[in-house]
Amino acid sequence: MAIKGYLIFSKLLILVVVVYTLVLPKDTAFAQKSNDTENRVLVEAIASVDKDEVTIGDKIKFVIRVKYKGNITLQFPEVGEQIGVFTIKETGIAKSPKRGKDGYSVVVRNYVLNSYEIGRQTIPSLKIKYKGRQGNGEVAANEVIIDIKGVIKEGEISGDIKDIHPPVDVPTSIKRLILWISVGLGALLLSGVVYGLVYKFKKRSKIQERQFIRRTPHGTAYELLERLSKEDLIAKGLVREYYYRITNILRHYIEARFGLLAPERTTEEFLTEMAHTNQLDAAHKILIREFLERCDMVKYAKYGPSNLEIKETYDAAKRFIDETKERLKEKVVVAVRK
C-alpha cells in the first residue's frame, strides 16, 4: 500500500515538473514580447492643406502633423524655397509637442505655399527624421494633390482678340452738358491764373526792410543769469540745480563767443582744449578753470557750498562775461516779407 502511494506521488511530481517546464518558457516569451512592444517607436506623419482647389498664385496653408509615442526628437527636413512646383512663402517653427489623452504626442509645423502652374499638382512626400533611445529612423508624410485653376474663364482662350464695339451715339442733352462743364472748368482755370498773378504782384510790393540788432552772446548770457537769480533756487533748497544751470549758461556763452565746444565736453576735455587756444588770456583761463572745478564739486561730489561761495560763483561767471564780451554791436539789415 505504501509502495502504491509512493508511485502515485512520484507520477504527480513528474506531471507537475513537466507542466511547469512547458508553461514557464511560454510566460517568459510573452513578457519579452510586451517589453518589445513598449520599446517600439510609433511615429505617424500626416500632411494636409487648408483647401484642395485654388486659383493660380493663391496662398496655400500646408501643415505637417507628426504623431508619435515614446521619448524621441524630431527633425523636419530643410526644404529651401521650393517643394515640387510650389514656392515656399513662409516657413513656420515646429510647435512644442502636445500630449493627448491616448498617450501620443503631436508636433505641428506650418508652411505657406503658392504656385503658378495650372492643373492638378502634387505636393511631394516629405520625410521627417527622429532619434530616440530605441534608435534612429524616419517617417514619410503622404502626398497632397491640389487643383490649381487659372484666371481665364472657361471657354476663353488666352490672348483672344475681341472685335471692337461699334461707336455709340451720344444724346444731344449729354453733349450740351459736356460743353457747359468744359466752359466752367476753363473759366475756373483762368480765374486761378489771374488770382495767382495778382497775389504774387501784391506780395512783392509789400516787401519792406527792417533793421534788427543781432543778439550778442553776452546779451543772452546776461538775460539767463538774471532769470536764474530771480528764480531763487537757493532759497528753495535746489543748490545742485542752481549750479547745473549756471554752468550751462557759461558753457554756452563760451561756445557762442569763442567757438569752443564747451557744452558737449566734460570739464577735463574742455580744459585741455582751452589750454591750447589763444583766444583767452592766462587770467581768464585760470578764472574759468576755478569756476568749473568749484561747480563740479557741488554737482558730483555733493559738496555743500556756503552762501558766500554761491555768491562768489555767480560773480565769477558775470565777471568772466564782462571781461570777454564783444565790444561793438553788429547791425544786420534783413528783408522781411509780410
C-alpha positions in Angstrom: 0.0 0.0 0.0 2.9 2.3 0.9 4.6 1.4 -2.4 1.4 2.2 -4.4 1.1 5.6 -2.6 4.7 6.4 -3.4 4.2 5.6 -7.0 1.2 7.8 -7.3 3.1 10.7 -5.6 6.0 10.2 -8.0 3.7 10.4 -11.0 2.1 13.5 -9.7 5.5 15.1 -9.1 6.7 14.2 -12.6 3.5 15.7 -14.0 4.0 19.0 -12.1 7.6 19.3 -13.3 6.5 18.7 -17.0 3.7 21.2 -16.7 6.0 23.8 -15.2 8.6 23.2 -17.8 6.1 23.7 -20.6 4.4 26.7 -19.1 7.4 28.8 -17.9 9.1 29.4 -21.3 5.7 30.5 -22.7 5.2 33.1 -20.0 8.8 34.3 -20.4 8.4 34.8 -24.1 5.1 36.7 -23.6 6.8 39.1 -21.2 9.6 39.7 -23.7 7.1 40.4 -26.4 5.4 43.0 -24.2 8.6 44.8 -23.5 9.4 44.8 -27.2 6.0 46.4 -27.8 6.6 49.0 -25.2 10.0 49.8 -26.5 8.8 50.1 -30.1 8.7 53.7 -31.5 5.3 54.5 -33.1 5.6 57.5 -35.5 3.0 58.8 -38.0 3.2 61.9 -40.3 0.1 63.3 -41.9 0.3 66.2 -44.5 -2.8 68.3 -45.3 -3.8 71.7 -46.8 -6.5 74.2 -46.0 -8.0 73.9 -49.5 -7.5 71.5 -52.3 -8.7 73.8 -55.1 -7.1 77.3 -55.5 -6.6 79.9 -58.2 -3.1 80.5 -59.6 -1.0 82.5 -57.2 -3.2 81.9 -54.2 -1.7 81.2 -50.8 -2.0 77.7 -49.5 -1.6 76.7 -45.9 0.4 73.4 -45.8 0.5 71.5 -42.5 2.6 68.5 -41.4 1.3 66.8 -38.3 3.6 64.2 -36.6 2.1 61.9 -34.1 4.3 59.7 -32.0 4.6 57.6 -28.9 7.8 57.4 -26.9 10.6 59.7 -26.0 12.1 60.9 -29.3 13.4 64.0 -31.0 12.0 65.1 -34.4 13.9 66.7 -37.2 11.9 68.3 -40.1 13.6 68.5 -43.5 15.2 71.7 -44.8 13.2 72.2 -48.0 14.7 75.5 -49.1 12.5 77.7 -51.2 10.7 75.1 -53.3 8.6 71.9 -52.8 7.9 70.4 -56.2 6.2 73.1 -58.3 5.2 75.0 -55.1 7.1 78.1 -53.8 7.5 78.4 -50.1 6.4 81.9 -49.0 6.7 81.3 -45.2 8.1 78.5 -43.1 6.7 78.2 -39.6 8.5 77.0 -36.5 7.7 73.5 -35.3 5.5 73.9 -32.2 6.2 72.3 -28.9 4.8 68.7 -28.5 1.3 68.4 -27.1 0.4 65.1 -25.3 -3.0 63.7 -25.8 -5.2 61.5 -23.6 -4.2 58.5 -25.7 -0.6 58.9 -24.7 0.6 60.1 -28.1 2.4 63.4 -28.6 1.7 65.6 -31.5 4.0 68.2 -33.2 2.7 70.5 -36.0 4.7 72.6 -38.5 3.0 75.1 -40.9 4.1 76.3 -44.3 2.6 78.9 -46.7 2.9 77.9 -50.4 1.8 79.1 -53.8 2.2 78.0 -57.4 1.8 79.4 -60.8 1.5 76.0 -62.5 -2.1 75.3 -63.7 -3.6 71.9 -63.4 -3.6 69.1 -60.9 -0.3 69.4 -58.9 1.2 67.3 -56.2 3.0 68.3 -53.0 5.6 65.6 -52.7 6.1 63.5 -49.6 8.4 64.9 -47.0 10.5 62.7 -44.7 10.8 63.5 -41.0 13.7 62.0 -39.1 13.6 61.0 -35.5 16.0 60.0 -32.8 15.4 58.1 -29.5 16.8 55.6 -27.1 15.4 52.8 -29.3 17.3 54.1 -32.3 17.0 56.4 -35.2 14.7 56.4 -38.2 12.5 58.4 -40.5 8.8 58.5 -41.4 7.4 59.8 -44.7 4.3 62.0 -44.9 1.6 61.5 -47.5 1.5 63.3 -50.8 -1.2 66.0 -51.2 -3.0 66.8 -54.5 -4.2 70.3 -55.3 -6.2 71.6 -58.3 -4.8 75.0 -59.5 -7.1 76.9 -61.8 -6.2 79.9 -64.0 -7.9 83.3 -64.0 -9.3 82.9 -67.6 -12.9 81.9 -67.7 -14.0 78.6 -69.0 -14.3 78.6 -72.8 -12.0 81.6 -73.3 -8.6 81.3 -74.9 -5.7 83.2 -73.6 -4.7 86.0 -75.9 -8.1 86.2 -77.7 -8.6 89.5 -79.6 -12.2 90.6 -79.4 -14.0 92.7 -82.0 -14.2 96.4 -81.5 -17.7 97.5 -80.4 -19.3 100.0 -82.9 -19.4 103.6 -81.8 -22.3 104.6 -79.5 -24.3 107.7 -80.3 -24.2 110.3 -77.5 -27.6 112.1 -76.9 -27.7 115.8 -77.6 -28.5 116.6 -74.0 -25.3 114.9 -72.8 -23.3 116.8 -75.4 -24.6 120.1 -74.2 -23.8 119.1 -70.6 -20.3 118.2 -71.5 -19.9 121.6 -73.3 -21.1 123.5 -70.3 -18.8 121.6 -67.9 -15.8 122.3 -70.2 -16.6 126.0 -70.3 -17.0 126.1 -66.5 -13.7 124.3 -65.9 -11.9 126.7 -68.4 -13.3 129.7 -66.5 -12.2 128.3 -63.2 -8.7 127.7 -64.5 -8.4 131.2 -66.0 -9.6 132.7 -62.7 -7.0 130.8 -60.8 -4.2 132.0 -63.0 -5.3 135.7 -62.7 -5.6 135.4 -58.9 -2.1 133.9 -58.7 -0.6 136.7 -60.7 -2.3 139.4 -58.7 -1.3 137.8 -55.4 2.3 137.5 -56.5 2.4 141.1 -57.5 0.9 142.4 -54.2 3.3 140.2 -52.2 6.3 141.7 -54.0 5.0 145.2 -53.4 4.8 144.6 -49.6 8.4 143.7 -49.1 9.9 146.0 -46.5 13.3 146.3 -44.9 13.5 146.2 -41.2 16.6 146.8 -39.1 17.4 144.3 -36.4 20.2 144.3 -33.9 21.7 140.8 -33.7 21.6 139.4 -30.2 25.1 139.0 -28.9 26.3 136.0 -26.8 26.9 138.2 -23.7 23.4 139.7 -24.1 21.9 136.2 -24.0 24.1 135.2 -21.1 23.1 138.3 -19.0 19.5 137.6 -19.6 19.8 134.0 -18.5 21.8 134.9 -15.4 19.2 137.4 -14.4 16.4 134.9 -14.9 18.3 132.3 -12.8 18.7 134.9 -10.0 15.0 135.7 -9.9 14.0 132.0 -9.6 15.7 131.9 -6.2 16.7 128.2 -6.4 19.0 128.5 -3.4 16.1 129.5 -1.1 14.1 126.6 -2.4 16.9 124.2 -1.5 17.8 123.4 -5.1 21.5 124.1 -4.8 22.7 121.4 -7.3 20.1 122.5 -9.9 21.4 126.1 -9.5 25.0 125.0 -10.1 23.9 122.9 -13.2 22.1 125.9 -14.6 24.9 128.5 -14.1 27.5 126.1 -15.5 25.4 125.6 -18.7 24.9 129.3 -19.1 28.7 130.0 -19.0 29.5 126.9 -21.2 27.0 128.1 -23.9 28.4 131.6 -23.7 31.9 130.3 -24.3 30.7 128.3 -27.3 28.9 131.2 -28.9 31.6 133.7 -28.2 34.8 131.8 -28.9 33.6 128.7 -30.9 34.9 126.2 -28.3 32.6 123.2 -27.9 32.2 123.6 -24.1 28.6 122.2 -23.7 29.4 118.8 -25.4 32.7 118.1 -23.5 33.5 117.1 -20.0 35.3 119.6 -17.7 38.6 117.8 -18.2 38.2 117.6 -22.0 37.2 121.3 -22.2 40.1 122.5 -20.0 42.5 120.5 -22.2 41.2 122.2 -25.3 41.2 125.6 -23.6 44.8 125.3 -22.6 45.8 125.2 -26.3 43.7 128.2 -27.5 45.0 131.7 -27.9 41.5 133.3 -27.7 41.7 133.5 -23.9 44.5 135.1 -21.9 46.0 133.3 -18.9 44.0 135.1 -16.3 40.7 134.2 -17.9 41.8 130.6 -18.3 42.5 130.4 -14.5 39.2 132.0 -13.8 37.2 129.6 -15.9 39.1 126.6 -14.5 38.4 127.5 -10.9 34.8 128.2 -11.7 34.2 124.8 -13.4 36.1 122.9 -10.7 34.0 124.6 -8.0 30.8 123.8 -9.8 31.8 120.1 -10.3 32.4 119.7 -6.5 28.8 120.7 -5.9 27.3 118.7 -8.8 29.2 115.5 -8.4 30.9 115.4 -5.1 27.8 116.6 -3.1 29.7 119.5 -1.6 27.5 121.9 0.3 28.7 125.5 -0.5 28.1 128.4 1.8 26.1 131.5 0.8 29.3 133.4 0.3 30.7 130.7 -2.0 27.4 130.7 -4.0 27.7 134.5 -4.4 31.3 134.2 -5.5 30.4 131.6 -8.1 27.7 133.9 -9.6 30.1 136.9 -9.5 32.8 134.9 -11.2 30.5 133.9 -14.1 29.4 137.5 -14.5 32.9 138.9 -14.3 34.1 136.4 -17.0 31.4 137.6 -19.3 32.0 141.3 -18.6 35.7 141.0 -19.4 35.4 138.8 -22.5 32.3 140.2 -24.2 32.2 141.8 -27.6 32.8 145.5 -27.5 30.9 146.5 -30.6 27.3 145.8 -31.6 26.8 144.4 -35.1 23.8 145.5 -37.1 22.2 143.3 -39.7 19.7 144.5 -42.3 17.1 141.8 -43.1 14.4 142.0 -45.8 11.1 140.7 -44.2 8.1 139.6 -46.3 4.7 140.4 -44.9 
